[in-house]
């Protein structure tokens, strides 16, 4: 009788241990870890802001910071990342075309208005004849740059020019004979501006903010808020509908995150609420 009782207790204990083990396994299975590559400012900062919210949703967000525009897509394509957050759609399309890639957009998050900066003039229209304009080698941004100069009345473009794929060869008239030099890495542009190189320097907002500049106050010309160049989260084809990526997008585009972006960057970075 005593033996049966002992055996019964052992069976109950074994069952309890098994249930505890199962409970732990079930809890762990609810947590998904994703690694997202991002530029330091503002992308990594925005991702860090939503980390606590995602943790509540069972998503452990790891952030890998990149200092250039070259490596994040390579890392995503090679499955070192689950997603990245640093680029706009024209850049992504151009990268896919040049690298036979299949990366896709998971959704828009914010706009970084590209701007022209100068220590020599206070208005883009005041650039002198023959002035030198320094631009990064990022071809996907050329249409944005050309739009700024076209809107200022300094250049005209050839008929039928597609701004999302435009280059400086699409300039039809250049009445001030401006010299556009575009062979530099984007991250170097704030340094050129601070060293007073060229007559004007075109700088992406993330690098401008990172260098302590305020695009709204310091740029002599700034991209309009209705620009189609909003920054996106990119993922591999077939991955953008995964639950963890969807939760990431929901957190990034929530009203609370939009308000946080507006407050933190004071208009230098503009939230985008929908595609």
C-alpha positions as CSV (number, residue, x, y, z in Angstrom):
1,X,0.0,0.0,0.0
2,X,2.8,2.3,1.0
3,X,4.7,1.4,-2.2
4,X,1.7,2.3,-4.3
5,X,1.3,5.6,-2.5
6,X,5.0,6.5,-3.1
7,X,4.6,5.6,-6.8
8,X,1.5,7.8,-7.0
9,X,3.4,10.8,-5.5
10,X,6.3,10.3,-7.9
11,X,3.9,10.2,-10.9
12,X,2.2,13.5,-9.7
13,X,5.7,15.1,-9.2
14,X,6.8,14.0,-12.7
15,X,3.6,15.4,-14.2
16,X,4.1,18.7,-12.4
17,X,7.7,19.0,-13.6
18,X,6.5,18.2,-17.2
19,X,3.8,20.9,-17.0
20,X,6.3,23.5,-15.7
21,X,8.6,22.6,-18.5
22,X,5.8,22.9,-21.0
23,X,4.8,26.2,-19.6
24,X,8.3,27.6,-19.9
25,X,8.6,26.4,-23.5
26,X,5.2,27.9,-24.4
27,X,6.2,31.3,-22.8
28,X,9.5,31.3,-24.7
29,X,7.8,30.4,-28.0
30,X,5.7,33.6,-27.7
31,X,8.8,35.8,-27.9
32,X,10.3,36.5,-31.3
33,X,13.7,38.1,-31.8
34,X,14.3,40.3,-34.8
35,X,17.4,42.2,-35.8
36,X,16.9,45.5,-37.7
37,X,19.7,47.4,-39.3
38,X,19.5,51.2,-39.2
39,X,21.3,54.5,-39.6
40,X,22.3,56.0,-36.2
41,X,20.1,59.1,-36.5
42,X,17.2,59.1,-36.5
43,X,16.4,55.5,-37.4
44,X,18.1,53.8,-34.5
45,X,16.8,56.3,-32.1
46,X,13.2,55.8,-33.3
47,X,13.6,52.0,-33.1
48,X,15.0,52.3,-29.6
49,X,11.9,54.3,-28.7
50,X,9.6,51.5,-29.7
51,X,11.6,48.7,-28.1
52,X,9.5,48.7,-24.8
53,X,6.2,48.6,-26.7
54,X,7.4,45.7,-28.9
55,X,8.6,43.8,-25.8
56,X,5.0,43.9,-24.5
57,X,3.9,42.5,-27.8
58,X,6.4,39.6,-27.5
59,X,9.0,41.0,-29.9
60,X,12.6,41.3,-28.8
61,X,14.0,44.0,-31.1
62,X,17.7,44.1,-31.6
63,X,19.2,47.1,-33.4
64,X,22.3,47.0,-35.6
65,X,23.7,50.5,-36.4
66,X,25.3,51.2,-39.8
67,X,27.3,54.3,-40.7
68,X,26.7,54.1,-44.5
69,X,24.1,53.4,-47.2
70,X,26.0,50.5,-48.7
71,X,26.0,47.6,-46.2
72,X,22.4,47.5,-44.8
73,X,20.8,46.1,-47.9
74,X,23.6,43.6,-48.4
75,X,23.2,42.4,-44.8
76,X,19.4,42.1,-45.2
77,X,19.7,40.2,-48.5
78,X,22.2,37.8,-46.9
79,X,19.9,37.2,-43.9
80,X,22.1,38.9,-41.4
81,X,19.1,41.1,-40.7
82,X,15.4,40.6,-40.5
83,X,14.7,44.1,-41.8
84,X,16.4,47.5,-42.2
85,X,15.3,51.1,-41.8
86,X,17.4,53.8,-43.5
87,X,16.2,54.3,-47.1
88,X,13.4,55.5,-49.3
89,X,11.7,53.6,-52.1
90,X,13.7,55.1,-55.1
91,X,16.9,54.1,-53.3
92,X,15.5,50.5,-52.7
93,X,14.4,50.2,-56.3
94,X,17.8,51.4,-57.6
95,X,19.6,48.9,-55.3
96,X,17.4,46.0,-56.4
97,X,18.1,46.9,-60.0
98,X,21.8,47.1,-59.6
99,X,22.1,44.0,-57.4
100,X,19.4,41.8,-58.9
101,X,17.7,42.1,-55.5
102,X,14.1,41.3,-54.4
103,X,13.9,43.4,-51.2
104,X,10.5,45.1,-50.6
105,X,9.0,47.9,-48.5
106,X,7.2,46.9,-45.4
107,X,5.8,50.5,-45.1
108,X,6.7,54.2,-44.8
109,X,7.6,55.7,-41.4
110,X,9.1,59.2,-41.8
111,X,10.4,61.8,-44.2
112,X,13.9,63.3,-43.9
113,X,13.7,66.4,-45.9
114,X,17.0,66.8,-47.9
115,X,18.4,70.3,-47.8
116,X,20.9,72.7,-49.3
117,X,23.3,74.3,-46.8
118,X,25.7,77.2,-47.3
119,X,27.9,79.6,-45.3
120,X,28.2,81.9,-48.3
121,X,24.6,82.7,-49.1
122,X,21.3,82.7,-47.2
123,X,19.0,81.8,-50.0
124,X,19.5,79.3,-52.8
125,X,18.5,81.9,-55.4
126,X,21.5,84.0,-54.3
127,X,24.1,81.5,-55.6
128,X,26.6,83.3,-57.9
129,X,27.3,82.4,-61.5
130,X,29.6,79.4,-61.6
131,X,29.0,78.4,-58.0
132,X,30.0,74.9,-57.0
133,X,27.4,72.6,-55.4
134,X,28.6,69.5,-53.6
135,X,26.2,66.5,-53.7
136,X,26.6,62.9,-52.5
137,X,27.1,60.0,-54.9
138,X,23.7,58.6,-53.9
139,X,22.0,58.5,-57.4
140,X,18.6,57.8,-55.8
141,X,18.6,61.4,-54.3
142,X,19.5,63.2,-57.5
143,X,15.8,63.8,-58.4
144,X,15.3,65.4,-55.0
145,X,18.3,67.7,-55.5
146,X,17.2,68.7,-59.0
147,X,13.7,69.5,-57.7
148,X,15.1,72.0,-55.2
149,X,17.1,73.8,-57.8
150,X,14.3,73.7,-60.3
151,X,11.8,75.1,-57.8
152,X,14.3,77.9,-57.1
153,X,14.3,78.8,-60.8
154,X,18.0,78.0,-61.2
155,X,17.6,75.1,-63.7
156,X,15.1,73.5,-66.0
157,X,14.8,69.8,-66.8
158,X,14.5,68.0,-70.1
159,X,10.9,67.2,-71.1
160,X,9.6,63.9,-69.8
161,X,12.3,63.6,-67.0
162,X,11.3,61.0,-64.4
163,X,12.6,62.5,-61.1
164,X,12.8,59.2,-59.4
165,X,15.5,58.1,-61.8
166,X,16.8,61.5,-62.9
167,X,20.5,62.4,-63.1
168,X,22.4,65.7,-63.6
169,X,22.4,64.8,-67.3
170,X,18.7,65.6,-67.4
171,X,19.3,69.3,-66.8
172,X,18.2,71.3,-69.9
173,X,19.1,74.9,-68.9
174,X,21.5,76.1,-66.1
175,X,21.4,79.8,-66.3
176,X,23.9,80.3,-63.4
177,X,26.3,77.7,-64.8
178,X,26.2,75.9,-61.5
179,X,28.8,73.1,-61.1
180,X,27.3,70.0,-59.5
181,X,30.0,67.8,-58.1
182,X,28.6,64.4,-57.0
183,X,31.3,61.9,-56.1
184,X,31.2,62.0,-52.3
185,X,29.8,59.7,-49.6
186,X,26.7,61.0,-48.1
187,X,28.1,60.9,-44.5
188,X,30.9,63.3,-45.5
189,X,28.6,66.1,-46.6
190,X,28.3,67.8,-43.1
191,X,32.1,67.9,-42.8
192,X,32.3,69.7,-46.2
193,X,29.8,72.2,-45.0
194,X,31.6,72.8,-41.7
195,X,34.9,73.2,-43.6
196,X,33.2,75.8,-45.9
197,X,34.0,73.7,-49.0
198,X,32.0,74.5,-52.1
199,X,29.5,77.3,-52.3
200,X,26.6,75.0,-51.3
201,X,26.4,71.5,-49.9
202,X,23.4,69.1,-50.1
203,X,22.9,67.1,-47.0
204,X,20.5,64.3,-46.1
205,X,18.5,65.2,-42.9
206,X,19.8,62.2,-40.9
207,X,23.4,63.3,-41.4
208,X,22.5,66.9,-40.8
209,X,20.8,66.2,-37.5
210,X,23.6,63.9,-36.5
211,X,26.1,66.8,-37.1
212,X,24.1,69.1,-34.9
213,X,22.3,71.0,-37.7
214,X,18.6,71.8,-37.8
215,X,17.3,71.4,-41.3
216,X,14.4,73.8,-40.7
217,X,16.6,76.6,-39.4
218,X,20.0,76.0,-41.1
219,X,19.1,74.9,-44.7
220,X,18.9,77.6,-47.3
221,X,16.5,75.4,-49.2
222,X,14.5,72.4,-47.9
223,X,12.5,69.6,-49.5
224,X,8.7,70.0,-49.1
225,X,6.7,67.8,-46.8
226,X,4.7,66.3,-49.7
227,X,7.9,64.6,-51.1
228,X,7.5,61.0,-52.2
229,X,10.9,60.1,-50.6
230,X,9.6,58.9,-47.2
231,X,11.9,56.5,-45.4
232,X,10.7,52.9,-45.1
233,X,11.4,49.7,-43.4
234,X,12.6,47.1,-45.9
235,X,12.4,43.3,-45.7
236,X,13.0,40.3,-47.8
237,X,10.3,39.3,-50.2
238,X,7.8,37.2,-48.4
239,X,8.8,38.4,-44.9
240,X,7.0,41.7,-44.7
241,X,3.8,40.0,-43.6
242,X,5.4,38.1,-40.7
243,X,3.8,38.9,-37.4
244,X,6.9,40.4,-35.8
245,X,7.4,42.7,-38.8
246,X,3.8,43.8,-38.7
247,X,4.1,44.5,-35.0
248,X,7.2,46.6,-35.7
249,X,5.4,48.7,-38.3
250,X,2.3,49.1,-36.1
251,X,4.6,50.5,-33.3
252,X,6.6,52.7,-35.6
253,X,3.4,54.3,-37.1
254,X,1.4,54.6,-33.9
255,X,0.1,58.0,-33.0
256,X,2.3,58.0,-29.9
257,X,5.4,57.4,-31.9
258,X,4.4,60.0,-34.5
259,X,4.0,62.6,-31.7
260,X,7.3,61.6,-30.2
261,X,9.1,62.1,-33.6
262,X,7.5,65.5,-34.0
263,X,8.6,66.6,-30.5
264,X,12.1,65.1,-30.5
265,X,13.2,66.4,-33.9
266,X,11.2,69.6,-33.9
267,X,10.1,69.3,-37.5
268,X,13.5,68.3,-38.9
269,X,12.1,64.8,-39.2
270,X,8.5,64.4,-40.3
271,X,6.3,61.4,-39.4
272,X,4.4,59.6,-42.1
273,X,1.2,58.0,-40.8
274,X,0.2,55.9,-43.9
275,X,1.4,54.6,-47.2
